[in-house]
Amino acid sequence: MEKIKNSALKWTICQECHGQGKKSRGLSKKARLGYQMALDLYGKTNDERTAPVPPKGHLYSCLNCSGSGLVPSVAPPIADNENYPNIAIIGGGIGGVALAVACLHRGIPFTLYERDSNFEARSQGYGLTLQQASRAIEGLGIFSLEQGVISTRHLVHTTTGKVIGEWGIRKWMQSDAKTSPKRTNVHIARQSLRLALLEQLGGHDAVQWGHQLVGFNESDDDSLGLIFEVNGEIQHAKADLVVGADGIRSAVRSLLIAEDSSPLRYLGCIVILGICPLSAIESHSSSLLDSATVFQTANGNERIYIMPFTSDSVMWQLSFPMPEKEAKDLSAQGVQALKEEACRRTKWHDPIPQILAATLETQISGYPVYDRELLEPELLKKAGPATLIGDAAHPMSPFKGQGANQALLDALSLARGISKGCRPLSQWRKAGVRESVLTVFESEMLERSATKVKDSADAVQFLHSETVLHEGDEPRGRYIKKEKA
């Protein structure tokens, strides 16, 4: 399918792959016979061995939709309230809006609730880097990101400006290597991506703003009764499935899982973030500020990471170890204190001091960094028709840039699972949405995100240690893994 701009296009699922983006070639004769032999042997024994797992056919990208699972349509599908469960999505951030979009394309009825009063009510984070999710956004009907910036070079410096690591397309193309990796990262403001997703829904009116979830319970008809506080008053709603996409301090999670069974875990450092327009430092020219370079500088304790935010601005992220109480106190002191602390700690090579000095206090924030222990699937088994995605399910530190990526993958995976598990004649209402969809979805989600959570936590340690000063043209985490191998 030709890659076209988003414009005003509508989308529906590709009928050849049923919106999955992939098709199966089926099982080979060898695989079928092997599984049958294993099954026969299992049936003849009386021991308690695990039953053989049915093999899966080799998957390949659907040619009809180029692997996106979508094809252009005159209008989005009409919501199928008869066959599909009605979804209540709690949280209008990246993950929640992405799930709503994926449901829209499949005719799955949904209502998107957000506690904020409007789109601009609070900061939804700064910039994000699309890695694995670069492919996933095509599955959400976004085939071009007009506000996205592609980086082609990544540098690591000491505080004096000495380059101790470089990688990226520009580096590879200059080398004598016979092959050059073609992977690129797309950097985009979180709000820009969120807005692009909202446009798929028809705009801001698709969100029920100002709805703070305070509780829910199962009704006699197996639906869930939801309780919201709206403008100081209590309102009620119903849904067949509740999805918590409401962040690291998820209200849905707290209603499903006791806090003491999976508490927030402080990772020992604080992050200070800022956005600086390039026009504010025009008097200082630097090849690092070409809107296509990502660079980081570290000393074994403090570390700053600077990336393109838009074509004419950069985002910086300074982090350093600090006791939890001190980190909370610094964050509570406000943006002036955060900026002063950042400038004090980064009297390093140009253009770092200039960037921080030129950053307006209104464009600065800071917070202690937390995650949670990996969520055990058993904790959700008793949740009935409710589940979690994104940071509500697997919060992680920002140092691997995986939070938004995993949330987008979660959203698309869940919508595809609902479309497949609750299709007409599936009798999902009799079996329940948990058995029909959620158990498989959660298992895949938690397995996929587990390494990201762990790697993100590990990065807190090595990015603020002498290890980060290792000389080598590769990401610091890759070096760590080689050392452990």
N, C-alpha and C positions, 0 to 999 in steps of 0.2 A: 504494500500500500504506500502511495506517495506520501512523504512527510510534508504536511501542510501546516500552515499557521493556525493557531487556535481560533482566531477571529470569532465569529458568531456560530461556529459549527456545533451541531448537536451530535450525540453519539449513542449508539446502542451496541449490544454485544454481537460479536461475530458468531454466526450460526454454525460455521464449520468447526470451531473449537469450543463453542458454547461459552465464550467469554474467558476462557482459561489462558489463552495466548499460546498454548502448546497442544500438540496432538500426540497420540501414542501410536507407535508402529506395531504394537501388539507384541506378544511373547514369541520368542523363537521356539521351535520344536524341542530343542535341548532343554530350555528353561521349563517348558510345560512338563516334560517327562521327568525332569529332576525334582520338581515340586511334587508331582504325583507319587513318585517313589518315596519321598520323605514323608508325605502324608500317609501313605499306606503303612510305612514302618512305624510311624507314631501311633496309628490306630491299632497295631498289633501288640504294642507294649503296654504294660500296666504301670510304668513309672510316671513320675510327675514332671517329666521334661516339658519345656515350653513347646507348644505346637509350632510347626514350621510356618513362617510368614510367607504369604502368597507373593510371588515375584511381581515386579511392575515392568511394564513395557517401556522401551526406550522412548523418551519424549523428544520432540523436535518442534521448533517454532512454526506456528501456523503461517502458511504462505499468504493466505487470504487477508490477514490483518497485520502481517509483518510482526507477529508476536505480541501485539498490544492487547488483543482480545476484543478490540473495538472496531467498528466501522461507522462511517458518517451516516447520519439519519436526519430526516426533515425535522423531527422533534424527538425529545427523549421518550422512552417507553412510559406508558401510563402505569402507575403503581398498581401492582397485582395484590390487592388485599385478601383475595380469596385463597391464593396458593402460598404466599410468602408470609412469614412472621412480620409483625409491625415492630420496627426497631426504635428504641429510644436511645439516642446517642448523647451522652453527657460529656460536654466539653467541646468548645468550638475552636480549638487550636488546630495545628497541622493535622494530627491524626484523626480527630473527630470530623473535620471538614472533608478530609480525604475519604473516610468511610462513607460519609453521606454521598459524595460524588460517585463512588463505586456502586453504591446501592441504587442511585438514580439511574445509572446506565443499565441496570439489570431489572428495573421495575420493582425493586424491593422497597416497600413503604417504610418511611423513616420520619422521625422528628428530631431535629438537632437543637439541643438546649445548651445555653452558655450563661454562666453566672454574671459575666460582665454586662454592663448596660448597652455597650456598642462596640464596634470594631476597634476603635482607638482608645478604649477605656484604660488600658494598661499596656505596658510593653510586653510583646510576645517574643522576647528574645532579640538577638541581634542578627548576625549572619549565620548561615549554615552552608555546609558543603555537601552536595549530592554525590554520593559514591555509588553503592549498590542500587540506590533508589533512582538513579538517572533513568534506568529502564522502567522502573515502576511508575514514574509519572506519565509515561506514555500510556500505561494501562489505566490512567485516570483522565485521559483525553487531553493531556497537555503535551503537544509535540514540539513546542518551542517556548523558551523562556526569554522574553524580550529583555527582562531586567537581569538575567543571569550573566555572570562573567566567568570566562574559562581561564584557569591558570595553566601556564605552560612551563613554569620554573619554580622550584622550591629550594630555598637556601637555609643553612644553619650557620650561625655565627657565634663567635665568642663575643664578650662585651666590648672588645677593642675593634671589632669589625672583621676579624679574620674569618674567612669562609672555611668551615670544617666539614661541610657536606652540601652536595648539590645534586638534584635529580629533577626529572621532568622532560617533556618532549624536546625542549630546546637543548638540554644537555645530551639527550640520547641521539638527536639528529646530528650533533657535532662530533659524536664519538665514531669509532671505527667498527662498532658493533654491526653485525650483518642484519639483525632485525631490530626494530624499534617498537616498544610497546605503544599501543595507540590509546590507552586509557587516559581520559582527562577528567578532572574534577570541575563541577560547575558550582560557583559560589553565588548565593543569592540571599537577599534580605529575607528573613523569615516572614515578615509581613507581606512582602511581594509575592511569595509563593502562596501564602494563605489567601491573598486576594485573588490570585489566578485560579485557585480552587473554588473560591466563593463564586467567581464569575461562571463557573461550570454549573452552579446551582441556580443561577439567575440573579445573584447579588445578595446584599446583606439581609434582605427580607426573608431569606430562606432559613434564618436562624431565629430561634425563640430567645431573645436577649433578656437579661435580667432574671433568669431562672436559676435559683440556688437549690440544688437537691438537698433535702433534709432526711429523706427516708423512702423506703419502698417495701412492699410485702406482696406475697402471692395471694391471688384471689381464688375463689372457688372454681372459676373457669380456667385455671392454670395460667392466666395472664398475671402481670405484675401491676400493682397499684403504686404509682409514684406520687410523692409529696414534695412540692416545691414551695419555697418562699419567694414571692414576687412582690416587690414594692411594699414589703412589710406584711403582706397577706399570704395566706396559705391557699395554694391551688393544687388540684389533683389531676392526674392523667393516667392513662393505661398503655401498656405495651406488652408484646409477647417476648421481647428480649431487651435487656438493658446492657449497654456497652459503656463502660467507664473509660473515657478518653480524656480524663480531667487531671492529668499531671501527677507529679511525684507525691503530692499531698492529696491524692484522689479521695473524694467523698464516697464514691462507689466502692473503692477498695476498703475504706474504713468500715463500711456497712457489711462487707462480705468477709473480711479477714481481721481478726483481732490484731491491733497494733503491736502488741508484745510478741506475737508470733513471727513478725517480719518488720521490725522497726527500721527507721531511718538510721543509716550508718554514716557517721562523719568520716570523711576521707583525709582529714588532716591538713587541708589547705583552703585558701580563699582565692576567688577569682574577681578581678576588676576588669570591666569591659568598657570600651569607648568607641565612638564613631567619629572620624575626622574627615571633613571634605578636603580634597587635594588643593582646592583654591586657597585654603587657609595657610598653606605652606608653600605657596608658589615661588617664594624667594629662595627656597631650598630645593634644587633639582637633585634627583637621585634615580638611578636605574631601577632601584627597588620599588619605585612608585610608578610603574608603567601600566598598572591595572591588569597585569598578567603574571605577577610574581607574588608568591607567598614566601614570607621569611620569618624565621624565629631566631631569637638570641637568648642565651642562657649562661649562667655562671655556676651551675650546680645547686643553686638554691632558688633564686628567682628565674622566671622564664617568661618571655613575651612572645606572642604569636601574632603576626600581622598579615591580613589577607585582604584582597579586594572585596569591598562591600557592594559598591556599584561601580560603574565605569569612571566615576569622578569622586570616589571616597574610599577610605579603608576602614576596616574594623580592627581593633587591637584587643588582645586578651592577655592580661598580666596575671600570673599566678605565683603563689609562694606558700610554703608551709606556715601554719599559725595555729596555736591552740584554739579549740572551738569557741571558748568564751571570748577570747580576744577577737576572733573573726566575726562573731555576732556583734560585739561592741563596735568594731570598726564599721561594719555594714550599717548599723543603726545610727551612726554619727552623721550619715548623709554624704552626698556626692562631693562636697567640698573636701571633706576629710579623705575620701577615697582618692580623689585626684591628687591631693598633696602627698599621700602615701605612695601612689604610683610614680609620681615625678621624683620623689626622694630616692626611690629604689632603682631608678633606671637612668642614671647619668652615664649612659653608655654611648656607643657609636651613633653617628648621624644615620638616618633622620629620626631616630627614636625619641630623643628629648623634644625635638621640634613638633613631632606628631602629638605627643601627650600634652605639651604646653598649649597647642592650638585647639585641642578638643574642648568643646563647650561642656560645662558641668551638666547641662540638661541632657547630654548624650553619654553620660557615664552612669554605670550601676556597679554593684558588687555584692557578692554573696558567698557564704561558706558552701563548700561542695559536699553533697551527700549522694549516696545511692542506697540500695537495700540488698540484703542477701538474695541470692537467686530464689525465685518463687517456685515452690514445689507444686506440681500439678494437683497433688492431693488436697491442697488448700482451696482449690477452686471446684473440686468435684461436688461439694455440697452446696455450691452457689446456685444450683438450678439454672433457670434461664437468664443468667447474667455472666458477663465476662469483662476482661480488661484488655486494653491495648496501649502501646506506647509507654510513656513514663509511668503510667498508672500500673502497668504490669512489670516493667523491667527498667527502672530508672538507672542511669549510669552517669559517670563523670563526663564532662564535655571534651576530654582530651583526645578522644579518638574520632570525634565528630559523627557519632553514630546514632544519637538520640532521635533526630528527625528522620534519618534514613530507615531505622527500624520501625518507627511509627507508620511511615508510608507503606512499608512492606506488610506490616500487620493489617492495616486497613484493607489493602487490596486482597490479601489472603483471606480475611474473614468474609468479605463480600462474595468472593468466588466460592468459598465454602458454603455460604448460605444459599447461593444460586444453585449449587450442585446438590447439597444435602436436603434442600426443601423444595426441590422441583415438583411439578405436578405429579400426582400418583405416588409420591414418596412416603406418604402417611407420617410425616414428621410430627404432626400434632399428637398422634397416638404414641409415638416413641419418645417424643420430647425433643426440644431443640438442642439440649445438651448432648444427648446420645447421637442425634442426627448430624450435628455440626461442631459443637464447642469442644468436645473432648479431643477430637483429631486436630482441630485448629490450635488449641492451647498447647498441645504436645509439640507440634511443629514450631509454633512461635517461641516457646520457651527454649527449645533445643537450639533454634537458630540464633536467638539473642544471647544465649548464655556466654558464648565466647566473647561477644562484644562487651557485655557487662564486666567480665573478668579482665579483658584487655584494657578497658577504660580505667578500671581501678588500678591495675598494674602501672598504667601510664602515669598516674599521680606520683608514684614512687620514683620511676626512673627519669622522668622529665625534670624532677627537682633534686637530682643527685649528680654525681660526677659522670655517671653513665652517659648523660645527654651530650657530654663534651667529646665522646668518641668520634674520631675522624673517619668518615666513610660516606660515600655517595648513596645513601639509602635512608629511609625513615628510621628513627631511633628504635621503634618497636621491633622492626625487622632484625636489627642487630641483636637485640635481647633474645629473640627466639632462636637465632643462630647459636648464641652462646649456650643456651639451654639444651640445644639438640645434641 
